[in-house]
Amino acid sequence: DDKLIRSGHYNSKNNIALNVLGEYTVNGRFTTSANSEYVRFQHYRYGSDYIAILGDSISTFSGYSEDSTMGVRNPYYPAGDVDTVEKTWWYKVAYGLRNNINDITVSAISRSAYINQNDATIPPSWDDDRIARLGATNYPSYIFVNMGTNDPYAGALGNMTYETDITALNALPNSTTKGIALTIRKLQNSYSHSRIVLLIPKPVKFSSLSGGYTSEAVDQLADRIKALGDLYGVFKVIDLRKCDLNQSNII
């Protein structure tokens, strides 16, 4: 209301501007609510979004992630307290974004990592089939990458790279850094309109895994994920170590 604005009683934090006219501005052009372009715009701005999850065993769940029929390890979950799909971390995130289970695509493999940990049966995060799987049903609005939980065990962080070309990245020696970089760039190449959210994993320790898992290795991995996320301009990097979460990654 112009009178409220002029009188100083208008508070943008407590009021919502409503457009009561039958026309809207979409990408600089007027359109109506019946126009298909407006409908797509409304879904993008206010509707539920399709989301995709790229992860390791923390993100697995039987019937939703890869299993032995696809030549990889069976999913860890359901197990323990995560005995229904509604209790997975990604379902809770999707629910918060007003999604239902049909709006979610998951590519998660037990003990998968940014690199293959010298096991050819475990496709790394940047595997082309896994990248394609994320958009096989719907084009994702958000892609959550929850990888790296197991990488500190591998002790192969590698050197920082500033390379952006996928072919050049492929030619680098295998390392966790190469895996992170390739994952981001392949996701950006395949889903240029998706918002990529990188999750820095919460550290866990289990005697069943061997390697150089130290607090220093965890911190180095976190720094590298953040650096590469910034370098390639991903939508968001979230550090789960700073969140009050209780997740485990028992293999």
N, C-alpha and C positions, 0 to 999 in steps of 0.2 A: 504494500500500500504506500503510495507516494507521500501521503500525509504523515504516516508513521515514520517514514525515512526522514522527512524534513523536520519533524518535531523531535527527533533524537530518541524516540521510544522503540525504534526498530533494533532488535538484537539478532544478528545473523546466527548466533549459536542456538537460539531458542525458537526460531521460526523457519518454516520451510516454504520456499517459493513454489507456487503451483501455477502451471500453465493451463488455463482453462480454454484456450483457443484450440481450434482443430488443426493447428499446424505447428511444426517443429523444425528446428534447424539441425540437420544431420550432415556432417562433413561440409558445412558451409552452404548447404542448399535447403530450401524449404520443402517439407514433405508433410504428409498427413499420417494420422495414426493407422490408417488402412494400408498405407504404402509398405511394401515388403521391405524396403530399405530401413524404414522406421522400426519395423518389427525386429529385424536383426539387431538394430542398434539398441532397442530396449532390452533384448535378451542379453546382449553383451554388457550393458551397464547395470541392469537390475535383476536379470533372471538367473537361474541356476546355471553353473558353468560345468562343462565336462572337464574332468581332471584326470591326469595320468600319474602313475607312481613308478619310479625306477628305483629299485632297492635291492638289499641283500636279505638275509633270513628274517630280520626284524619286520620286513614288509610282506613276508610270505603268508599265504593262507590257502589251504586246500580248496581247489575248485576255482580259485581266482588268480593264482600265480603259476609259474612253470612247475612241472613235476617230472617224474621219471619217464612218462610217456613222451616227453620232449627231449629225452636224452640227458637230463640233468638230475640233480638230487631232488628227492621229495621235499616238499615244503615243511618247515619246522612247525608252523602253526596249523591247526589248533593245538595248543599245549598250555599247561599251567593255567593261569588266570585268563589267558586269551583263548577261550574255548568257543567263542562265536565270532563271526566276522565283524559284528557290531563293536567288538572290543579292540579291534586293531587300531593302531594310531591313525592310519590313513582314513578309515571309515569315520572316525570322530572328527577329523579335519573336514572331510567332505560334508558331514552332517552340519558342521558349523558354517559351511559355505552354501547351505541349502541344497545339497545334492542328495540323490538317492543312489542305491547300489548300481543301478543301470547307467549312471553317469561316470563311473569310475573304471579305468583300465589299469591293470597292474602288471608290471614285468619285474618280478622279484625271484631271486634264486638263493637258496641256502648257501652260505659261505661265499657268495659272489662278492666281488670287490672291483675297485677301479682297474685292477690288473687281474690276470687269471690265476695267480698263485701257483704257477707251473702245473696246472691241471687243465688239460685241453677240454675236459668235459664240462668245465664251468665257463660259460661265455662271460666276458667282462662287461662292464656297464656300457661300453661304446660299441658292442656288437651290433651289426647292421640289422639283424633280425629282431633284436630286442628294441632298438630304436623304432623300427617299423611297427612293432606290436603296439606301441603306445598310441598310435593313431589309426589302428586297424578298424575300430568301430566308430569313433567320433574324433573330430579334431579337438585336441585338448586346449582349454583356455589356460589352465595351469599345469605345469609339469613339476612335481616335487621329486627331487633327487636325494634319496636318503642312503647314500653309499659311504663306504670308507670305514665302517665299524671294524672290519678285519684287516685293513691295510697296515696298521701299525705292526701287526704280527709278521708281515712280509718283510719289513725293514728295507723297502726299496723305493723311498720317496723320490729320488732322482733330483736332477737340477731343474730350477725354474725355467720355463720357456715363455717367450713372448710371441711365439709363432701363432698365426691365425689360420694359415692355409691347412686344410684337412690332409691333403696329400703329404705335405711336409711334416705334419705331426705324426702321420702314420709311419714315416721313415725314421723317427726317433727311436732310440733304444727303449725297450719296455720299462716303465716305471709307473709309480702311482701318479706322479705329476703328468706324465703323458696321458694316462687314463682319464684324469680329471679334465684336462684340456680337450681331448678328443670327444669326451662325453658332451661337454658344453657346446663345442662347435658343431658336432653332428646334430644335436638337438636344435640348435639355432638354424642350421641349414635345412632341416626337415620341417621344423615348426616355427617359422619366422614370426608368426603372430601370437605364439604362446608366451605366457609369463613363466619363466624358469625360476624355481625357488630351490636353492642349494641348502641342504641341511648339514651343518657340521655335527658329526655323530657324537653322542655321549659315550665316553670310554667304558669298556667292560673288560673283565679279565677272567679267563677260564683256562685251567691247566690242560684242557684237551687240545689247545692250540699252542704251538711253539713259535718262537721267533723273538725279535727284539722289541717286545711291547713294553715301552717305558713311558713315563709322563712326558719326557722330552719328545718322543716319537709322536705322541698324541698331539702335543702343542704344535709341532712342525707340520703335521697333516692339516690341522685347523688353519694355521697361517697360510698354507698353500691353497686350500680351498677358497679362503677369503680373497687371496691375491688374484687367483684366476677368475673368480667371480667378478671382481672389480675390473680386471683387465678386459674381459669379454662383455661387460655390461649386462649381467643377468638382472632379472627383476628384483630379487631379494636373496640375501644370504642370512640364514638364521642359525645361531650357535646354540645347539641343544644343551650344551654344558651349562648354559646360563638359564635354562628353563627347569622348572620343578617337575621333572619327569622321572619315572621309574621304569625304564625299559631294559630288557635283557636280550642277549643274543646267543642263547645256548644252542650249540650245534648238535 
